[in-house]
Amino acid sequence: MKIKYYAWSFLSILFFSCVQDSNVNTIDVAIPVTLDLAEFRNAVDIMPPREVEKSNKIYVYDDYIFVTDNSEGVHVIDNSNPSNPVPKAFINIPANEDISIKDDYLFADSAVDLLVFDIANIDAIQAVNRLENVFERYDYRIPEEVDRVRYDGVYDENKIVVGWEVVKEKVDAEEWYWLERGGEFVDDAVVFAESGSQVGVGGSLARFQIVQDYLYTVGTYEMDVFDISNLSAPKAKESFYVGWNIETMFYADDYLYLGSTNGMYIYSLENPVLPSFVSEFTHWEGCDPVVVDGDYAYLTLRGGNSCGQLESILEVIDIRDKSNPTLAARYTLENPYGLGIRGNNLYVCDGSAGLKLFDKTIPDDLKFLKSFEDMNAKDVIPLEDKLILIAENVVYQYQYLENDLDLLSVYLLDF
């Protein structure tokens, strides 16, 4: 993973080059938080509801909403009454990033391990299985918008990275000048980094997808395939390279679409045990969730951070020919994250600019309809009967109107 930096203007460079106090500039440094491996594996627990520290991803199954929290676990919320969601439990899972659910079995990653929970009785959730060492040990996520990463303790086989602490560090004028000119402080080598069934629905930031009897997961560069025909006892089947800097995965019509910082990869599920590469659509670097509807894929690229370029955009990709995806249209956004589709409406989470609604009747000529502001929108799940949006520690629910939305409830995750 590379963290790139863009030069200021020539005058700014001259200014920093001439700074007399060599310690006036500060950078953000990420320091790994580690746990003893045995302690890490014993930390899984089913706990009473608690406040969310930092909401991450959202998942919907039956009448429940699941929210992942800052790599620490999953909050379970009873949403049988969307106007009044009720917290039910917190599943403590260190180093958790994603989940997926089928027929009352919840699958979750925990750093190098895959965990399985029986959630048939939401008041008595049970951990039923753990597959150890099925994910790459160093396939962890470095926080966005940091300038340097420390790796003390990362390579200790008796410890596991469960998170990151970001601290300030002073640098002298010469190092600051090099940083602003595009220096890279992060070493690439460290990031090794269905009929009759009920499957939940994740947002566009998901890394897990369930398709029939298989669970597909993606890390920074690798896909793992699990046979879940026996839900309580999944079997690891394949693990292989699929691309670089993979961030998200979306399933549609027997294809997996992988969003990376460099583009979109398409994989066929003709052989579900071993998905095969079909093509790649390449763009400049940017954080890149993707959703697909029919003959078009929709991607957001968030710039102005460690993801790459400065510009933030929405791209519409023509995928009628899966072997040769082409750019159909491009639109400027402010700070985009996740997105979702229902009918002819495209919902785009534009970060601090809120939720934006587009008419996609003509995919390569989107029509902006409305903006819902005063929120830091991160991801959205358009269900048949309602739309669920996660912002910064808040869940919003909306009822559909014609080319509009009506607010049903606002649920504060930090109580």
C-alpha positions in Angstrom: 0.0 0.0 0.0 1.4 3.4 -0.9 0.6 6.7 0.7 1.3 9.5 -1.7 1.6 13.2 -1.0 1.2 16.1 -3.4 3.5 19.1 -3.5 2.3 22.5 -2.4 2.9 25.4 -4.7 6.5 26.4 -5.4 6.3 29.2 -3.0 5.2 26.9 -0.2 8.1 24.6 -0.9 10.5 27.5 -0.7 9.0 28.6 2.6 9.4 25.2 4.2 12.9 24.8 2.8 13.9 28.0 4.6 12.3 27.4 8.0 14.8 28.2 10.7 13.2 26.1 13.5 13.8 22.5 12.3 10.9 21.2 14.5 8.0 23.4 13.6 6.2 20.9 11.4 4.2 17.9 12.6 2.9 14.7 10.8 0.4 12.0 11.7 2.1 8.7 12.6 0.2 5.4 12.9 1.5 3.0 15.6 0.2 -0.6 15.7 -1.8 -1.8 18.7 -1.0 -5.4 19.3 -2.4 -8.2 21.5 -0.9 -11.5 22.6 -2.2 -14.1 20.1 -3.7 -16.3 22.9 -5.3 -13.3 24.5 -6.6 -12.1 21.2 -8.4 -15.4 20.5 -9.9 -15.5 24.0 -11.4 -12.0 23.6 -14.4 -13.0 21.6 -17.5 -12.4 23.7 -21.3 -11.7 23.5 -21.9 -8.6 25.5 -24.8 -6.2 26.4 -25.3 -3.2 24.1 -22.8 -0.4 24.3 -22.1 2.9 22.6 -20.4 2.8 19.3 -16.8 4.1 19.3 -16.6 4.7 15.5 -19.1 3.3 13.1 -17.7 1.6 10.1 -19.9 -0.7 7.9 -23.6 -1.6 8.0 -25.3 -4.9 7.2 -29.0 -5.8 7.3 -30.5 -9.3 8.0 -34.1 -10.0 8.6 -35.3 -7.3 11.1 -31.9 -6.5 12.4 -29.2 -4.0 11.6 -25.5 -4.9 12.2 -22.9 -2.2 12.6 -19.2 -2.9 12.7 -17.3 -0.7 15.1 -13.7 0.5 14.7 -12.3 -3.0 14.3 -13.6 -4.0 17.7 -16.8 -5.9 16.9 -20.4 -5.8 15.8 -23.4 -4.0 17.2 -26.8 -5.8 16.9 -29.9 -3.6 16.6 -33.5 -4.7 16.5 -35.1 -2.8 13.6 -38.5 -4.5 13.6 -39.9 -1.0 14.2 -37.9 1.2 11.9 -39.2 4.3 13.7 -37.7 3.1 17.0 -34.6 0.8 16.6 -33.5 -1.0 19.8 -30.0 -2.1 20.7 -29.7 -5.8 21.5 -26.1 -6.9 21.9 -22.5 -6.2 21.1 -20.4 -9.1 19.7 -16.8 -8.4 20.8 -14.5 -9.4 17.9 -11.0 -7.9 17.9 -9.6 -6.9 14.5 -13.0 -7.3 12.8 -13.6 -5.6 9.5 -16.6 -7.3 7.9 -19.5 -9.7 8.3 -21.9 -11.7 6.2 -25.0 -13.7 7.2 -26.9 -16.7 5.8 -29.7 -18.6 7.4 -29.0 -17.4 10.9 -25.2 -17.9 10.7 -23.0 -14.9 10.9 -19.5 -15.0 9.4 -16.9 -12.5 10.6 -13.2 -12.0 10.2 -11.0 -11.5 13.2 -7.5 -10.6 11.8 -6.2 -14.0 10.6 -9.2 -16.0 11.6 -12.8 -16.6 10.3 -15.4 -16.8 13.0 -18.9 -18.3 12.9 -21.9 -17.3 15.1 -25.3 -18.8 15.5 -27.8 -15.9 15.7 -31.0 -17.8 15.4 -31.8 -16.6 18.9 -30.7 -13.0 18.9 -30.9 -12.9 22.8 -28.5 -15.9 23.0 -26.0 -15.5 20.2 -23.4 -18.3 20.3 -19.9 -18.6 18.8 -19.8 -22.0 17.1 -16.6 -22.2 15.1 -13.2 -20.6 14.4 -11.0 -21.2 11.4 -7.5 -20.2 12.4 -4.9 -18.6 10.1 -7.1 -18.5 7.0 -6.3 -14.8 6.2 -2.9 -13.2 5.5 -1.3 -12.2 8.8 -0.3 -8.7 7.6 -3.4 -7.9 5.5 -4.5 -5.2 7.9 -5.8 -1.7 7.1 -3.6 1.3 7.8 -5.6 4.4 8.8 -6.3 6.9 6.0 -4.6 10.3 5.9 -1.5 9.3 7.9 2.0 10.4 6.9 4.1 7.6 8.4 3.6 4.1 9.8 5.7 2.4 12.6 6.0 -1.4 12.5 7.4 -2.2 15.9 5.8 -5.5 17.0 4.1 -6.1 13.7 6.3 -9.1 12.8 6.1 -10.8 16.2 4.5 -14.2 15.5 3.2 -14.3 19.1 1.2 -11.1 18.7 -1.5 -9.8 16.4 -2.3 -6.3 15.1 -5.8 -5.3 16.3 -5.7 -1.6 15.5 -3.8 1.6 15.1 -3.0 4.6 17.3 -2.4 7.9 15.5 0.0 10.3 17.2 1.7 13.5 16.2 5.4 13.6 15.4 7.7 16.5 14.6 9.9 16.6 11.4 12.6 19.0 10.4 12.4 21.3 7.4 14.4 19.0 5.1 12.2 16.0 5.8 9.1 18.1 5.5 10.2 19.3 2.1 10.8 15.7 1.0 7.4 14.7 2.3 5.6 17.5 0.4 7.5 16.6 -2.8 5.9 13.2 -2.8 8.1 11.1 -0.6 6.7 7.7 0.5 7.1 6.6 4.1 5.3 3.3 3.8 7.1 0.3 2.6 5.1 -1.8 0.2 6.5 -5.0 1.5 4.7 -4.8 4.9 1.2 -5.0 3.4 1.2 -8.8 2.8 -1.1 -8.4 3.4 -30.2 -18.5 -3.8 -33.5 -20.3 -3.6 -34.9 -21.2 -0.1 -32.0 -19.4 1.7 -32.0 -16.1 3.5 -28.9 -14.0 3.0 -28.4 -10.6 4.5 -27.5 -7.4 2.6 -24.4 -5.4 3.0 -23.4 -1.9 1.7 -21.1 -1.0 -1.1 -18.1 -0.9 1.3 -18.4 -4.7 1.9 -15.5 -7.1 1.5 -17.6 -10.2 2.1 -20.1 -11.7 -0.3 -22.2 -14.9 0.0 -23.3 -16.5 -3.3 -25.2 -19.8 -2.8 -22.9 -22.2 -0.9 -19.8 -20.0 -1.0 -18.5 -17.1 1.0 -16.0 -14.9 -0.9 -13.8 -12.5 1.0 -11.1 -10.0 -0.3 -8.1 -8.5 1.4 -5.6 -6.0 0.1 -4.6 -8.3 -2.8 -6.1 -11.7 -2.1 -9.4 -13.5 -2.4 -10.4 -16.3 -0.1 -13.2 -18.8 -1.0 -15.0 -20.8 1.7 -17.5 -23.6 1.2 -20.4 -22.9 3.6 -22.7 -25.7 2.5 -22.4 -26.7 6.2 -23.0 -23.3 7.7 -21.6 -24.1 11.1 -18.5 -25.7 9.7 -17.1 -23.8 6.7 -14.2 -25.1 4.8 -11.4 -23.0 3.3 -11.2 -23.9 -0.4 -9.0 -21.4 -2.3 -6.8 -18.4 -1.7 -5.3 -16.5 -4.6 -4.1 -13.2 -5.9 -6.8 -11.0 -7.5 -5.3 -7.5 -7.8 -3.7 -4.8 -5.8 -5.1 -2.5 -3.1 -8.5 -4.2 -3.2 -11.0 -2.3 -1.0 -14.6 -3.5 -1.8 -16.5 -6.4 -3.5 -19.9 -6.4 -5.1 -21.8 -9.4 -6.6 -24.2 -9.2 -9.6 -25.4 -11.7 -12.1 -22.6 -14.4 -11.5 -19.8 -11.9 -11.5 -17.8 -10.4 -8.6 -16.7 -6.7 -9.1 -13.7 -5.7 -7.0 -13.1 -2.1 -6.3 -9.4 -1.1 -5.8 -7.6 2.2 -5.5 -6.4 1.7 -9.1 -9.6 0.5 -10.8 -12.2 -2.2 -11.0 -11.6 -6.0 -11.5 -14.2 -8.3 -12.9 -14.2 -12.0 -11.9 -16.6 -14.7 -13.3 -18.2 -17.2 -11.0 -18.7 -19.8 -13.8 -16.5 -22.0 -11.5 -17.7 -20.9 -8.0 -14.8 -22.6 -6.3 -12.2 -20.7 -8.2 -13.4 -17.4 -9.7 -11.7 -16.4 -12.9 -10.3 -13.1 -14.0 -12.3 -11.5 -16.8 -11.0 -7.9 -17.2 -9.8 -4.8 -15.4 -10.9 -1.2 -15.7 -8.1 1.2 -14.7 -8.3 4.8 -13.5 -6.2 7.1 -11.4 -5.8 6.3 -7.7 -8.7 6.8 -5.4 -10.7 5.0 -2.7 -13.2 3.0 -4.8 -16.5 1.3 -3.8 -18.5 -0.1 -6.7 -22.1 -1.2 -7.4 -23.6 -2.7 -10.5 -27.0 -2.6 -12.1 -27.6 -4.3 -15.4 -25.1 -3.1 -18.1 -23.5 -0.4 -16.0 -21.2 -0.2 -12.9 -21.0 2.9 -10.7 -17.8 3.8 -8.9 -17.0 6.6 -6.5 -13.4 7.8 -6.2 -12.5 9.8 -3.1 -9.5 12.0 -3.4 -7.7 14.5 -1.2 -6.3 11.8 1.1 -4.1 8.8 1.2 -6.2 7.1 -1.5 -4.4 9.1 -4.2 -5.5 11.9 -6.4 -7.0 15.2 -5.3 -10.2 15.1 -7.3 -13.4 13.2 -6.1 -15.7 11.8 -8.8 -18.4 9.4 -9.7 -17.7 7.2 -12.7 -20.2 5.3 -14.8 -18.7 2.2 -16.5 -20.3 0.4 -19.5 -19.9 -3.3 -18.7 -22.0 -4.8 -21.5 -18.8 -6.3 -22.8 -17.4 -7.8 -19.6 -14.0 -8.3 -21.3 -13.7 -4.7 -22.2 -15.4 -2.3 -19.7 -15.3 1.4 -20.8 -15.9 4.8 -19.2 -19.4 6.1 -20.1 -19.5 9.2 -17.9 -17.8 11.0 -15.1 -19.2 13.5 -12.5 -17.5 15.6 -9.9 -18.4 15.0 -6.3 -17.1 16.5 -3.0 -16.1 13.6 -0.7 -17.8 10.3 -1.9 -17.9 7.0 0.0 -20.6 4.3 -0.6 -23.5 4.2 -3.0 -26.6 2.1 -3.8 -29.3 1.6 -6.4 -33.1 1.0 -6.3 -35.0 1.1 -9.6 -33.9 4.2 -11.5 -32.5 6.0 -8.5 -28.9 6.1 -7.6 -28.0 7.1 -4.0 -24.5 8.4 -3.4 -23.0 9.0 0.0 -20.9 12.2 -0.5 -19.3 12.3 3.0 -19.7 15.7 4.6 -21.8 16.9 1.6 -24.5 14.4 2.7 -26.5 12.0 0.6 -27.1 12.8 -3.1 -29.9 11.3 -5.2 -29.6 10.9 -9.0 -32.0 9.6 -11.7 -30.1 7.0 -13.7 -32.8 6.2 -16.3 -30.1 7.1 -18.8 -27.0 5.7 -17.1 -24.5 7.8 -19.1 -26.5 11.0 -18.5 -27.3 11.0 -14.8 -29.8 13.7 -13.5 -29.2 15.2 -10.1 -32.4 15.2 -8.2 -31.8 16.2 -4.6 -29.3 16.5 -1.8 -29.8 15.5 1.9 -27.3 17.4 3.9 -26.3 18.0 7.6 -24.8 14.5 7.8 -21.5 12.8 7.1 -22.9 10.0 4.9 -20.7 6.9 4.6 -22.8 4.0 3.1 -26.3 3.2 2.1 -28.4 0.0 1.7 -31.5 0.5 -0.5 -34.0 -2.2 0.6 -37.3 -2.8 -1.1 -39.4 -1.0 1.6 -36.9 1.5 3.0 -33.4 3.0 2.6 -30.9 2.6 5.5 -27.9 5.0 5.6 -25.0 5.0 8.0 -23.3 8.3 8.8 -20.8 9.1 11.5 -22.2 7.1 14.5 -25.8 7.7 13.2 -28.2 5.4 11.3 -30.8 7.2 9.2 -33.9 5.4 7.8 -36.0 6.7 5.0 -39.3 5.8 3.3 -39.3 6.1 -0.5 -41.2 8.8 -2.3 -41.2 9.5 -6.0 -37.7 10.9 -6.7 -37.4 11.8 -3.0 -37.1 10.4 0.5 -39.1 10.8 3.7 -37.2 10.5 7.0 -38.5 7.6 9.2 -36.0 7.7 12.1 -32.6 8.9 13.3 -30.8 6.4 15.6 -27.7 7.7 17.5 -25.2 4.9 17.9 -23.4 6.7 20.7 -26.7 6.9 22.6 
